[in-house]
Amino acid sequence: MCECKKQFYPLRFYVVDSEDSPLLGTKASQELNLVQRVGELKSSTLEYIKEEHSDVFENSSLGCLLVKYTIRLK
């Protein structure tokens, strides 16, 4: 059992011989309510982002650089 915020959760722990930092997986983090997945943006949030950063979303400049640029690949 693992205690977090005065609640107990049945979690599986793996003990390894390593000097690395402890790691808590995604599933355990969600079960402990430490993180929360967000599947989509609400339209009001999306509209706020578009309004707040309108210069980024202008049709004339979206995907375009103001200067000529060359990318060379090996």
C-alpha positions, 0 to 999 in steps of 0.5 A, spaced: 500 500 500 502 506 498 500 513 502 499 519 498 495 525 501 492 521 507 489 516 502 492 509 501 492 506 494 495 499 492 501 500 487 506 495 485 513 497 486 519 494 483 526 495 487 532 495 483 540 496 484 541 503 481 543 509 483 538 513 479 532 517 481 526 514 483 521 514 478 513 513 478 509 511 472 504 514 468 499 509 471 501 510 478 501 518 477 494 518 475 491 513 480 494 517 485 491 524 482 498 527 481 497 528 474 491 528 469 490 527 462 486 532 458 484 529 451 482 536 448 481 543 449 475 546 450 473 551 445 473 557 449 480 555 451 482 555 444 478 561 442 482 565 448 489 562 445 487 564 438 485 571 440 491 572 445 496 569 440 493 572 434 500 574 430 501 566 430 495 564 427 494 570 421 493 566 415 498 570 411 504 568 416 502 561 418 508 557 416 512 562 413 518 565 415 519 573 413 526 571 410 529 566 406 532 560 409 535 554 407 536 547 411 541 542 409 540 535 411 546 530 411 
